[in-house]
């Protein structure tokens, strides 16, 4: 674990003059690197804020002097827990109206899946939706076309998300059935894709648990249920 942390974290001097703690200092520090913050939240470390940017999550001292890039682990439990993505949860949940949702009637656990309709393991996970629902887990989908939202797959996924019968359209797309093309609607899947990049997603499926934990790759319904019920 120490090796992981030491290789992942880089401490950089952003600017050196003293300043009062505050959001303006953090934004000014980011501006020196032509970066902007989409979300600023207090981190568990006193004097350090968690900052979401289009380039990912950073930790910045409240005086704007130091920037830390890499995962933050909570060591208080039996095993270290990566809490880096907690700051992105508000942004994730703000997209709920754009998600394709397979709702469970048996419980209140939720997972969010970044998916690609051409991904074999995404299909394998999709085929377990009923099992997940039966275990009390609602499955929410966001689009993450691996070749980008402007690709042919991205355009197909945009059409799926614009369809008036979204769950049926997604089911059909995973069955490789023809996708009715819909040019535009009030959903822009590039927002889903860009959020996925902020989470550090590079492949699909990518599963986000309710606490922000990111699971890269396929897990069985049984394993997912074990994780959400911890």
FENQUITA-V524931 format. One record per backbone hydrogen bond with DSSP energy under -0.5 kcal/mol. NH is the residue of the N-H (numbers start at 1). CO is the residue of the C=O. Records with the same first field share a line. If there is no record, write none. Layout:
NH: CO, CO
This chain:
5: 1
6: 2
7: 3
8: 4
9: 5
10: 69
12: 10, 67
14: 12, 65
15: 65
22: 62
26: 22
27: 23
28: 24
29: 25
30: 26
31: 27
32: 28, 29
33: 30
34: 31
35: 30
38: 52
39: 52
41: 50
43: 48
46: 44
48: 45
49: 60
50: 41
51: 49, 58
52: 39
53: 56
54: 36
56: 53
58: 51
59: 68
60: 49
61: 66
62: 47
64: 61
67: 12
68: 59
69: 10
70: 57
74: 81
75: 73
81: 74
83: 72, 81
84: 72
86: 83
87: 84
88: 85
89: 86
92: 88
93: 89
94: 90
95: 91, 92
96: 93
98: 95
99: 95, 96
100: 141
101: 99
102: 139
103: 101
109: 136
111: 138
112: 208
113: 140
114: 112, 206
115: 113, 142
119: 116
120: 118
123: 119
124: 120
125: 121
126: 122
127: 123
128: 125
129: 126
132: 128
133: 129
134: 130
135: 131
136: 133
137: 132
138: 109, 136
139: 102
140: 111, 138
141: 100
142: 113
144: 115
148: 145
151: 148
155: 151
156: 152
157: 153
158: 154
159: 155
160: 156
161: 157
162: 158
163: 159, 160
169: 165
170: 166
171: 167
172: 168
173: 169
174: 170
175: 171
176: 173
177: 172
180: 178
189: 187
191: 188
192: 188
193: 189
194: 190
195: 191
196: 192
197: 193
198: 194
199: 195
200: 196, 197
201: 196
205: 114
206: 114
207: 215
208: 112
209: 207, 213
212: 209
215: 207
216: 214
217: 205, 215
224: 220
225: 221
226: 222
227: 223
228: 224
229: 225
230: 227
